[in-house]
Amino acid sequence: MYLLSSEPASIDELHAALNIEKLTLYPILNTLMTANLVTQSEDEYRCQSRPKMKRKHDY
């Protein structure tokens, strides 16, 4: 959720903002990247933009 409401963040920024150990953050971020929910560029992580789902009346 933090990445949804913020600019791209480094592992240090995520650690400081979320108070989660870096060794815990890495596997979480890897899981989110595998699911295409988060992308990494250089040393920053960003929430992947997701297309809006169509509502029933949009069909």
PDB file of N, H, CA, C and O in Angstrom:
ATOM      1  N   MET A   1       0.822  -1.196   0.000  1.00  0.00           N
ATOM      2  CA  MET A   1       0.000   0.000   0.000  1.00  0.00           C
ATOM      3  C   MET A   1       0.864   1.256   0.000  1.00  0.00           C
ATOM      4  O   MET A   1       0.496   2.267  -0.599  1.00  0.00           O
ATOM      5  N   TYR A   2       1.991   1.194   0.659  1.00  0.00           N
ATOM      6  H   TYR A   2       2.290   0.373   1.146  1.00  0.00           H
ATOM      7  CA  TYR A   2       2.845   2.385   0.730  1.00  0.00           C
ATOM      8  C   TYR A   2       3.229   2.846  -0.658  1.00  0.00           C
ATOM      9  O   TYR A   2       3.204   4.044  -0.937  1.00  0.00           O
ATOM     10  N   LEU A   3       3.589   1.912  -1.545  1.00  0.00           N
ATOM     11  H   LEU A   3       3.609   0.938  -1.318  1.00  0.00           H
ATOM     12  CA  LEU A   3       4.012   2.288  -2.896  1.00  0.00           C
ATOM     13  C   LEU A   3       2.861   2.847  -3.721  1.00  0.00           C
ATOM     14  O   LEU A   3       3.091   3.608  -4.661  1.00  0.00           O
ATOM     15  N   LEU A   4       1.640   2.485  -3.389  1.00  0.00           N
ATOM     16  H   LEU A   4       1.453   1.867  -2.625  1.00  0.00           H
ATOM     17  CA  LEU A   4       0.486   3.046  -4.098  1.00  0.00           C
ATOM     18  C   LEU A   4       0.326   4.534  -3.821  1.00  0.00           C
ATOM     19  O   LEU A   4      -0.138   5.286  -4.678  1.00  0.00           O
ATOM     20  N   SER A   5       0.708   4.949  -2.634  1.00  0.00           N
ATOM     21  H   SER A   5       1.085   4.338  -1.938  1.00  0.00           H
ATOM     22  CA  SER A   5       0.468   6.335  -2.231  1.00  0.00           C
ATOM     23  C   SER A   5       1.725   7.186  -2.210  1.00  0.00           C
ATOM     24  O   SER A   5       1.709   8.300  -1.687  1.00  0.00           O
ATOM     25  N   SER A   6       2.807   6.681  -2.769  1.00  0.00           N
ATOM     26  H   SER A   6       2.820   5.777  -3.194  1.00  0.00           H
ATOM     27  CA  SER A   6       4.044   7.447  -2.729  1.00  0.00           C
ATOM     28  C   SER A   6       4.768   7.396  -4.065  1.00  0.00           C
ATOM     29  O   SER A   6       4.386   6.671  -4.983  1.00  0.00           O
ATOM     30  N   GLU A   7       5.805   8.177  -4.135  1.00  0.00           N
ATOM     31  H   GLU A   7       6.116   8.765  -3.388  1.00  0.00           H
ATOM     32  CA  GLU A   7       6.705   8.133  -5.283  1.00  0.00           C
ATOM     33  C   GLU A   7       7.513   6.840  -5.199  1.00  0.00           C
ATOM     34  O   GLU A   7       7.464   6.145  -4.184  1.00  0.00           O
ATOM     35  N   PRO A   8       8.251   6.515  -6.248  1.00  0.00           N
ATOM     36  CA  PRO A   8       9.144   5.346  -6.147  1.00  0.00           C
ATOM     37  C   PRO A   8      10.019   5.463  -4.904  1.00  0.00           C
ATOM     38  O   PRO A   8      10.409   6.560  -4.506  1.00  0.00           O
ATOM     39  N   ALA A   9      10.319   4.321  -4.298  1.00  0.00           N
ATOM     40  H   ALA A   9      10.001   3.430  -4.621  1.00  0.00           H
ATOM     41  CA  ALA A   9      11.047   4.336  -3.040  1.00  0.00           C
ATOM     42  C   ALA A   9      12.189   3.324  -3.060  1.00  0.00           C
ATOM     43  O   ALA A   9      12.079   2.251  -3.652  1.00  0.00           O
ATOM     44  N   SER A  10      13.272   3.686  -2.410  1.00  0.00           N
ATOM     45  H   SER A  10      13.361   4.558  -1.929  1.00  0.00           H
ATOM     46  CA  SER A  10      14.402   2.776  -2.264  1.00  0.00           C
ATOM     47  C   SER A  10      14.122   1.810  -1.110  1.00  0.00           C
ATOM     48  O   SER A  10      13.181   2.003  -0.340  1.00  0.00           O
ATOM     49  N   ILE A  11      14.935   0.792  -1.007  1.00  0.00           N
ATOM     50  H   ILE A  11      15.699   0.636  -1.633  1.00  0.00           H
ATOM     51  CA  ILE A  11      14.781  -0.154   0.094  1.00  0.00           C
ATOM     52  C   ILE A  11      14.976   0.550   1.434  1.00  0.00           C
ATOM     53  O   ILE A  11      14.316   0.208   2.416  1.00  0.00           O
ATOM     54  N   ASP A  12      15.870   1.522   1.480  1.00  0.00           N
ATOM     55  H   ASP A  12      16.406   1.800   0.683  1.00  0.00           H
ATOM     56  CA  ASP A  12      16.080   2.288   2.722  1.00  0.00           C
ATOM     57  C   ASP A  12      14.847   3.101   3.084  1.00  0.00           C
ATOM     58  O   ASP A  12      14.470   3.170   4.253  1.00  0.00           O
ATOM     59  N   GLU A  13      14.214   3.720   2.083  1.00  0.00           N
ATOM     60  H   GLU A  13      14.521   3.664   1.133  1.00  0.00           H
ATOM     61  CA  GLU A  13      13.002   4.511   2.336  1.00  0.00           C
ATOM     62  C   GLU A  13      11.849   3.609   2.779  1.00  0.00           C
ATOM     63  O   GLU A  13      11.087   3.966   3.678  1.00  0.00           O
ATOM     64  N   LEU A  14      11.724   2.447   2.150  1.00  0.00           N
ATOM     65  H   LEU A  14      12.342   2.156   1.420  1.00  0.00           H
ATOM     66  CA  LEU A  14      10.672   1.510   2.548  1.00  0.00           C
ATOM     67  C   LEU A  14      10.909   1.019   3.977  1.00  0.00           C
ATOM     68  O   LEU A  14       9.976   0.932   4.775  1.00  0.00           O
ATOM     69  N   HIS A  15      12.145   0.704   4.284  1.00  0.00           N
ATOM     70  H   HIS A  15      12.903   0.775   3.636  1.00  0.00           H
ATOM     71  CA  HIS A  15      12.509   0.259   5.636  1.00  0.00           C
ATOM     72  C   HIS A  15      12.138   1.334   6.675  1.00  0.00           C
ATOM     73  O   HIS A  15      11.549   1.020   7.709  1.00  0.00           O
ATOM     74  N   ALA A  16      12.480   2.582   6.400  1.00  0.00           N
ATOM     75  H   ALA A  16      12.959   2.837   5.560  1.00  0.00           H
ATOM     76  CA  ALA A  16      12.197   3.669   7.339  1.00  0.00           C
ATOM     77  C   ALA A  16      10.691   3.934   7.472  1.00  0.00           C
ATOM     78  O   ALA A  16      10.192   4.145   8.577  1.00  0.00           O
ATOM     79  N   ALA A  17       9.981   3.921   6.359  1.00  0.00           N
ATOM     80  H   ALA A  17      10.387   3.749   5.462  1.00  0.00           H
ATOM     81  CA  ALA A  17       8.555   4.253   6.384  1.00  0.00           C
ATOM     82  C   ALA A  17       7.701   3.138   6.978  1.00  0.00           C
ATOM     83  O   ALA A  17       6.708   3.403   7.657  1.00  0.00           O
ATOM     84  N   LEU A  18       8.088   1.900   6.723  1.00  0.00           N
ATOM     85  H   LEU A  18       8.894   1.685   6.172  1.00  0.00           H
ATOM     86  CA  LEU A  18       7.258   0.773   7.138  1.00  0.00           C
ATOM     87  C   LEU A  18       7.748   0.079   8.402  1.00  0.00           C
ATOM     88  O   LEU A  18       7.045  -0.754   8.973  1.00  0.00           O
ATOM     89  N   ASN A  19       8.968   0.430   8.839  1.00  0.00           N
ATOM     90  H   ASN A  19       9.539   1.107   8.374  1.00  0.00           H
ATOM     91  CA  ASN A  19       9.566  -0.202  10.007  1.00  0.00           C
ATOM     92  C   ASN A  19       9.618  -1.728   9.851  1.00  0.00           C
ATOM     93  O   ASN A  19       9.331  -2.477  10.785  1.00  0.00           O
ATOM     94  N   ILE A  20       9.993  -2.164   8.646  1.00  0.00           N
ATOM     95  H   ILE A  20      10.227  -1.556   7.887  1.00  0.00           H
ATOM     96  CA  ILE A  20      10.165  -3.581   8.334  1.00  0.00           C
ATOM     97  C   ILE A  20      11.626  -3.788   7.983  1.00  0.00           C
ATOM     98  O   ILE A  20      12.207  -3.013   7.223  1.00  0.00           O
ATOM     99  N   GLU A  21      12.217  -4.831   8.538  1.00  0.00           N
ATOM    100  H   GLU A  21      11.745  -5.460   9.156  1.00  0.00           H
ATOM    101  CA  GLU A  21      13.620  -5.119   8.270  1.00  0.00           C
ATOM    102  C   GLU A  21      13.864  -5.316   6.776  1.00  0.00           C
ATOM    103  O   GLU A  21      13.015  -5.859   6.069  1.00  0.00           O
ATOM    104  N   LYS A  22      15.017  -4.875   6.305  1.00  0.00           N
ATOM    105  H   LYS A  22      15.706  -4.434   6.880  1.00  0.00           H
ATOM    106  CA  LYS A  22      15.356  -4.991   4.885  1.00  0.00           C
ATOM    107  C   LYS A  22      15.367  -6.446   4.430  1.00  0.00           C
ATOM    108  O   LYS A  22      14.926  -6.755   3.324  1.00  0.00           O
ATOM    109  N   LEU A  23      15.868  -7.338   5.279  1.00  0.00           N
ATOM    110  H   LEU A  23      16.226  -7.086   6.178  1.00  0.00           H
ATOM    111  CA  LEU A  23      15.896  -8.758   4.921  1.00  0.00           C
ATOM    112  C   LEU A  23      14.492  -9.333   4.754  1.00  0.00           C
ATOM    113  O   LEU A  23      14.315 -10.341   4.070  1.00  0.00           O
ATOM    114  N   THR A  24      13.513  -8.714   5.361  1.00  0.00           N
ATOM    115  H   THR A  24      13.658  -7.895   5.916  1.00  0.00           H
ATOM    116  CA  THR A  24      12.114  -9.113   5.181  1.00  0.00           C
ATOM    117  C   THR A  24      11.523  -8.461   3.948  1.00  0.00           C
ATOM    118  O   THR A  24      10.708  -9.068   3.253  1.00  0.00           O
ATOM    119  N   LEU A  25      11.924  -7.238   3.671  1.00  0.00           N
ATOM    120  H   LEU A  25      12.587  -6.745   4.235  1.00  0.00           H
ATOM    121  CA  LEU A  25      11.379  -6.509   2.522  1.00  0.00           C
ATOM    122  C   LEU A  25      11.765  -7.136   1.182  1.00  0.00           C
ATOM    123  O   LEU A  25      10.945  -7.194   0.266  1.00  0.00           O
ATOM    124  N   TYR A  26      13.006  -7.604   1.065  1.00  0.00           N
ATOM    125  H   TYR A  26      13.672  -7.557   1.810  1.00  0.00           H
ATOM    126  CA  TYR A  26      13.459  -8.139  -0.224  1.00  0.00           C
ATOM    127  C   TYR A  26      12.581  -9.271  -0.752  1.00  0.00           C
ATOM    128  O   TYR A  26      12.170  -9.204  -1.911  1.00  0.00           O
ATOM    129  N   PRO A  27      12.271 -10.303   0.029  1.00  0.00           N
ATOM    130  CA  PRO A  27      11.406 -11.354  -0.526  1.00  0.00           C
ATOM    131  C   PRO A  27       9.981 -10.875  -0.806  1.00  0.00           C
ATOM    132  O   PRO A  27       9.336 -11.348  -1.741  1.00  0.00           O
ATOM    133  N   ILE A  28       9.496  -9.942   0.001  1.00  0.00           N
ATOM    134  H   ILE A  28      10.019  -9.557   0.762  1.00  0.00           H
ATOM    135  CA  ILE A  28       8.161  -9.387  -0.264  1.00  0.00           C
ATOM    136  C   ILE A  28       8.162  -8.663  -1.601  1.00  0.00           C
ATOM    137  O   ILE A  28       7.265  -8.864  -2.421  1.00  0.00           O
ATOM    138  N   LEU A  29       9.168  -7.819  -1.824  1.00  0.00           N
ATOM    139  H   LEU A  29       9.896  -7.656  -1.158  1.00  0.00           H
ATOM    140  CA  LEU A  29       9.256  -7.076  -3.082  1.00  0.00           C
ATOM    141  C   LEU A  29       9.451  -8.026  -4.257  1.00  0.00           C
ATOM    142  O   LEU A  29       8.884  -7.798  -5.325  1.00  0.00           O
ATOM    143  N   ASN A  30      10.238  -9.083  -4.088  1.00  0.00           N
ATOM    144  H   ASN A  30      10.700  -9.268  -3.221  1.00  0.00           H
ATOM    145  CA  ASN A  30      10.424 -10.063  -5.166  1.00  0.00           C
ATOM    146  C   ASN A  30       9.113 -10.748  -5.518  1.00  0.00           C
ATOM    147  O   ASN A  30       8.826 -10.970  -6.694  1.00  0.00           O
ATOM    148  N   THR A  31       8.320 -11.083  -4.519  1.00  0.00           N
ATOM    149  H   THR A  31       8.553 -10.903  -3.563  1.00  0.00           H
ATOM    150  CA  THR A  31       7.011 -11.689  -4.762  1.00  0.00           C
ATOM    151  C   THR A  31       6.106 -10.724  -5.523  1.00  0.00           C
ATOM    152  O   THR A  31       5.421 -11.123  -6.464  1.00  0.00           O
ATOM    153  N   LEU A  32       6.104  -9.457  -5.115  1.00  0.00           N
ATOM    154  H   LEU A  32       6.661  -9.133  -4.350  1.00  0.00           H
ATOM    155  CA  LEU A  32       5.278  -8.458  -5.799  1.00  0.00           C
ATOM    156  C   LEU A  32       5.754  -8.221  -7.226  1.00  0.00           C
ATOM    157  O   LEU A  32       4.940  -7.977  -8.116  1.00  0.00           O
ATOM    158  N   MET A  33       7.069  -8.290  -7.454  1.00  0.00           N
ATOM    159  H   MET A  33       7.730  -8.488  -6.730  1.00  0.00           H
ATOM    160  CA  MET A  33       7.590  -8.134  -8.817  1.00  0.00           C
ATOM    161  C   MET A  33       7.215  -9.336  -9.678  1.00  0.00           C
ATOM    162  O   MET A  33       6.881  -9.174 -10.852  1.00  0.00           O
ATOM    163  N   THR A  34       7.264 -10.526  -9.117  1.00  0.00           N
ATOM    164  H   THR A  34       7.536 -10.658  -8.163  1.00  0.00           H
ATOM    165  CA  THR A  34       6.872 -11.737  -9.844  1.00  0.00           C
ATOM    166  C   THR A  34       5.405 -11.664 -10.255  1.00  0.00           C
ATOM    167  O   THR A  34       5.035 -12.145 -11.326  1.00  0.00           O
ATOM    168  N   ALA A  35       4.581 -11.072  -9.422  1.00  0.00           N
ATOM    169  H   ALA A  35       4.881 -10.681  -8.552  1.00  0.00           H
ATOM    170  CA  ALA A  35       3.151 -10.914  -9.715  1.00  0.00           C
ATOM    171  C   ALA A  35       2.870  -9.678 -10.565  1.00  0.00           C
ATOM    172  O   ALA A  35       1.711  -9.345 -10.812  1.00  0.00           O
ATOM    173  N   ASN A  36       3.927  -8.997 -11.014  1.00  0.00           N
ATOM    174  H   ASN A  36       4.868  -9.268 -10.814  1.00  0.00           H
ATOM    175  CA  ASN A  36       3.807  -7.778 -11.828  1.00  0.00           C
ATOM    176  C   ASN A  36       3.034  -6.667 -11.131  1.00  0.00           C
ATOM    177  O   ASN A  36       2.347  -5.877 -11.780  1.00  0.00           O
ATOM    178  N   LEU A  37       3.146  -6.609  -9.819  1.00  0.00           N
ATOM    179  H   LEU A  37       3.704  -7.250  -9.292  1.00  0.00           H
ATOM    180  CA  LEU A  37       2.501  -5.544  -9.057  1.00  0.00           C
ATOM    181  C   LEU A  37       3.465  -4.414  -8.735  1.00  0.00           C
ATOM    182  O   LEU A  37       3.052  -3.282  -8.487  1.00  0.00           O
ATOM    183  N   VAL A  38       4.767  -4.736  -8.743  1.00  0.00           N
ATOM    184  H   VAL A  38       5.103  -5.656  -8.945  1.00  0.00           H
ATOM    185  CA  VAL A  38       5.814  -3.762  -8.438  1.00  0.00           C
ATOM    186  C   VAL A  38       6.916  -3.911  -9.472  1.00  0.00           C
ATOM    187  O   VAL A  38       7.228  -5.023  -9.897  1.00  0.00           O
ATOM    188  N   THR A  39       7.509  -2.788  -9.878  1.00  0.00           N
ATOM    189  H   THR A  39       7.256  -1.884  -9.532  1.00  0.00           H
ATOM    190  CA  THR A  39       8.663  -2.824 -10.770  1.00  0.00           C
ATOM    191  C   THR A  39       9.848  -2.190 -10.052  1.00  0.00           C
ATOM    192  O   THR A  39       9.694  -1.396  -9.125  1.00  0.00           O
ATOM    193  N   GLN A  40      11.038  -2.573 -10.518  1.00  0.00           N
ATOM    194  H   GLN A  40      11.163  -3.219 -11.272  1.00  0.00           H
ATOM    195  CA  GLN A  40      12.263  -2.017  -9.945  1.00  0.00           C
ATOM    196  C   GLN A  40      13.061  -1.391 -11.064  1.00  0.00           C
ATOM    197  O   GLN A  40      13.276  -2.006 -12.109  1.00  0.00           O
ATOM    198  N   SER A  41      13.501  -0.162 -10.840  1.00  0.00           N
ATOM    199  H   SER A  41      13.326   0.337  -9.991  1.00  0.00           H
ATOM    200  CA  SER A  41      14.419   0.488 -11.761  1.00  0.00           C
ATOM    201  C   SER A  41      15.556   1.059 -10.942  1.00  0.00           C
ATOM    202  O   SER A  41      15.358   1.852 -10.022  1.00  0.00           O
ATOM    203  N   GLU A  42      16.741   0.635 -11.301  1.00  0.00           N
ATOM    204  H   GLU A  42      16.902  -0.010 -12.048  1.00  0.00           H
ATOM    205  CA  GLU A  42      17.936   0.971 -10.534  1.00  0.00           C
ATOM    206  C   GLU A  42      17.721   0.565  -9.083  1.00  0.00           C
ATOM    207  O   GLU A  42      17.576  -0.626  -8.806  1.00  0.00           O
ATOM    208  N   ASP A  43      17.696   1.501  -8.155  1.00  0.00           N
ATOM    209  H   ASP A  43      17.813   2.468  -8.380  1.00  0.00           H
ATOM    210  CA  ASP A  43      17.542   1.129  -6.743  1.00  0.00           C
ATOM    211  C   ASP A  43      16.195   1.549  -6.171  1.00  0.00           C
ATOM    212  O   ASP A  43      16.051   1.667  -4.954  1.00  0.00           O
ATOM    213  N   GLU A  44      15.209   1.775  -7.032  1.00  0.00           N
ATOM    214  H   GLU A  44      15.326   1.678  -8.021  1.00  0.00           H
ATOM    215  CA  GLU A  44      13.896   2.206  -6.556  1.00  0.00           C
ATOM    216  C   GLU A  44      12.812   1.236  -7.001  1.00  0.00           C
ATOM    217  O   GLU A  44      12.886   0.627  -8.069  1.00  0.00           O
ATOM    218  N   TYR A  45      11.809   1.114  -6.149  1.00  0.00           N
ATOM    219  H   TYR A  45      11.749   1.608  -5.282  1.00  0.00           H
ATOM    220  CA  TYR A  45      10.656   0.262  -6.421  1.00  0.00           C
ATOM    221  C   TYR A  45       9.443   1.160  -6.629  1.00  0.00           C
ATOM    222  O   TYR A  45       9.295   2.195  -5.979  1.00  0.00           O
ATOM    223  N   ARG A  46       8.594   0.746  -7.533  1.00  0.00           N
ATOM    224  H   ARG A  46       8.714  -0.095  -8.061  1.00  0.00           H
ATOM    225  CA  ARG A  46       7.390   1.526  -7.830  1.00  0.00           C
ATOM    226  C   ARG A  46       6.236   0.568  -8.054  1.00  0.00           C
ATOM    227  O   ARG A  46       6.415  -0.545  -8.547  1.00  0.00           O
ATOM    228  N   CYS A  47       5.049   1.024  -7.681  1.00  0.00           N
ATOM    229  H   CYS A  47       4.903   1.928  -7.280  1.00  0.00           H
ATOM    230  CA  CYS A  47       3.836   0.243  -7.899  1.00  0.00           C
ATOM    231  C   CYS A  47       3.530   0.224  -9.391  1.00  0.00           C
ATOM    232  O   CYS A  47       3.522   1.270 -10.039  1.00  0.00           O
ATOM    233  N   GLN A  48       3.282  -0.944  -9.927  1.00  0.00           N
ATOM    234  H   GLN A  48       3.288  -1.794  -9.401  1.00  0.00           H
ATOM    235  CA  GLN A  48       2.947  -1.089 -11.338  1.00  0.00           C
ATOM    236  C   GLN A  48       1.533  -0.573 -11.550  1.00  0.00           C
ATOM    237  O   GLN A  48       0.627  -0.921 -10.792  1.00  0.00           O
ATOM    238  N   SER A  49       1.334   0.247 -12.562  1.00  0.00           N
ATOM    239  H   SER A  49       2.070   0.530 -13.178  1.00  0.00           H
ATOM    240  CA  SER A  49      -0.025   0.718 -12.829  1.00  0.00           C
ATOM    241  C   SER A  49      -0.836  -0.440 -13.377  1.00  0.00           C
ATOM    242  O   SER A  49      -0.367  -1.202 -14.223  1.00  0.00           O
ATOM    243  N   ARG A  50      -2.038  -0.560 -12.890  1.00  0.00           N
ATOM    244  H   ARG A  50      -2.419   0.058 -12.203  1.00  0.00           H
ATOM    245  CA  ARG A  50      -2.899  -1.669 -13.293  1.00  0.00           C
ATOM    246  C   ARG A  50      -4.086  -1.114 -14.053  1.00  0.00           C
ATOM    247  O   ARG A  50      -4.654  -0.094 -13.664  1.00  0.00           O
ATOM    248  N   PRO A  51      -4.466  -1.783 -15.140  1.00  0.00           N
ATOM    249  CA  PRO A  51      -5.640  -1.316 -15.876  1.00  0.00           C
ATOM    250  C   PRO A  51      -6.894  -1.476 -15.025  1.00  0.00           C
ATOM    251  O   PRO A  51      -7.028  -2.429 -14.258  1.00  0.00           O
ATOM    252  N   LYS A  52      -7.791  -0.538 -15.177  1.00  0.00           N
ATOM    253  H   LYS A  52      -7.681   0.236 -15.801  1.00  0.00           H
ATOM    254  CA  LYS A  52      -9.050  -0.625 -14.443  1.00  0.00           C
ATOM    255  C   LYS A  52      -9.873  -1.773 -15.005  1.00  0.00           C
ATOM    256  O   LYS A  52      -9.889  -2.019 -16.211  1.00  0.00           O
ATOM    257  N   MET A  53     -10.550  -2.463 -14.113  1.00  0.00           N
ATOM    258  H   MET A  53     -10.538  -2.264 -13.134  1.00  0.00           H
ATOM    259  CA  MET A  53     -11.407  -3.564 -14.552  1.00  0.00           C
ATOM    260  C   MET A  53     -12.699  -2.980 -15.094  1.00  0.00           C
ATOM    261  O   MET A  53     -13.211  -1.979 -14.593  1.00  0.00           O
ATOM    262  N   LYS A  54     -13.211  -3.629 -16.128  1.00  0.00           N
ATOM    263  H   LYS A  54     -12.795  -4.442 -16.535  1.00  0.00           H
ATOM    264  CA  LYS A  54     -14.488  -3.184 -16.681  1.00  0.00           C
ATOM    265  C   LYS A  54     -15.606  -3.541 -15.725  1.00  0.00           C
ATOM    266  O   LYS A  54     -15.633  -4.612 -15.119  1.00  0.00           O
ATOM    267  N   ARG A  55     -16.529  -2.599 -15.616  1.00  0.00           N
ATOM    268  H   ARG A  55     -16.508  -1.729 -16.108  1.00  0.00           H
ATOM    269  CA  ARG A  55     -17.714  -2.870 -14.803  1.00  0.00           C
ATOM    270  C   ARG A  55     -18.747  -3.541 -15.684  1.00  0.00           C
ATOM    271  O   ARG A  55     -18.679  -3.474 -16.912  1.00  0.00           O
ATOM    272  N   LYS A  56     -19.684  -4.177 -15.053  1.00  0.00           N
ATOM    273  H   LYS A  56     -19.739  -4.231 -14.056  1.00  0.00           H
ATOM    274  CA  LYS A  56     -20.688  -4.949 -15.775  1.00  0.00           C
ATOM    275  C   LYS A  56     -21.402  -4.114 -16.840  1.00  0.00           C
ATOM    276  O   LYS A  56     -21.646  -4.608 -17.941  1.00  0.00           O
ATOM    277  N   HIS A  57     -21.735  -2.878 -16.539  1.00  0.00           N
ATOM    278  H   HIS A  57     -21.537  -2.477 -15.645  1.00  0.00           H
ATOM    279  CA  HIS A  57     -22.476  -2.052 -17.508  1.00  0.00           C
ATOM    280  C   HIS A  57     -21.570  -1.481 -18.617  1.00  0.00           C
ATOM    281  O   HIS A  57     -22.068  -0.817 -19.526  1.00  0.00           O
ATOM    282  N   ASP A  58     -20.253  -1.729 -18.558  1.00  0.00           N
ATOM    283  H   ASP A  58     -19.848  -2.268 -17.820  1.00  0.00           H
ATOM    284  CA  ASP A  58     -19.345  -1.263 -19.607  1.00  0.00           C
ATOM    285  C   ASP A  58     -19.323  -2.182 -20.820  1.00  0.00           C
ATOM    286  O   ASP A  58     -18.783  -1.816 -21.864  1.00  0.00           O
ATOM    287  N   TYR A  59     -19.904  -3.371 -20.695  1.00  0.00           N
ATOM    288  H   TYR A  59     -20.342  -3.668 -19.847  1.00  0.00           H
ATOM    289  CA  TYR A  59     -19.869  -4.336 -21.808  1.00  0.00           C
ATOM    290  C   TYR A  59     -20.849  -4.002 -22.874  1.00  0.00           C
ATOM    291  O   TYR A  59     -20.942  -4.714 -23.874  1.00  0.00           O
TER     292      TYR A  59
END
